[in-house]
Amino acid sequence: MSLTLTDCIFGYGRRKPLILRGLTYSLPKGFTILLGPNGAGKSTLLKLAAGVTRPATGTVTLNELSSCDTAYRGRVAWMPQQITAMHGLTAREQVAYTGWLKGMNRVDAWDAAARALQQVDLAERQDVRTKQLSGGQLRRVGVASALVHNADVLLLDEPTAGMDPTQRRIFRNLIQTVTDDVDILMSSHDVTDLAEESQHVTVLTNGTVTFTGATADFLAHAPHGTPTARLAEEAYAALTPRSF
């Protein structure tokens, strides 16, 4: 699979500044972290890649499929920043409903929902109404919803926000288990999310990709002599403009 955005221009209104300015980007194979300052366009890029928003000009494709095609959204899974608890639904029902919306039949979606919740360590909470879950648990329901229909590409917008260290470790272990089967693009404000699992890094600044490449090449932008624990932080600082 090859997800590609070509010459994409996007803004949230004719009188507002453009968010993306002729962006061209191809998602590498494996697990990619998407970094960038607030307002850089990370969430917008993910929405375009998910097919939930269309560029003013340009194209978004997955191999031969256009993001305008119905089949496209069945091949791409998206987890937005804000996960909404659906009124009256349990965790399993909410995940199964997402699978059904993606084209699965009800029986398959119900069975897949249980497996996806097991993957994110929520099996014991699958019958709890989502309104009663904690913020971190609800985000894991969002991850399970992204996993439920066996997509070829996972687009995750700040998936670890609101998770405690134990939940973040569970999430990272989950990523390791699926990277052989699916390509992942995960946005984050936290460079520690690179951890050891990230194979690639993309940096977005002012609606333009300013770096994309292997994680080792990204870390090489840190100044000589930077302590290992600060390599990611210093490399990111070297590739993005100062905000203060």
BELNORGI-V685879 format. One record per helix or strand of 2 or more residues. SS is the DSSP state (H for helix, E for strand). FROM is the first residue (numbers start at 1). LEN is the number of residues. If there is no record, write none. Layout:
ss=[SS:SS]
from=[FROM:FROM]
len=[LEN:LEN]
//
This chain:
ss=[E:E:E:H:E:E:H:E:H:H:H:H:H:E:H:E:H:E:E:H:H]
from=[3:18:31:42:57:65:70:76:91:106:123:130:135:153:165:183:191:200:208:215:228]
len=[9:9:5:9:6:2:6:4:11:14:3:3:13:5:14:5:4:6:7:5:12]
//
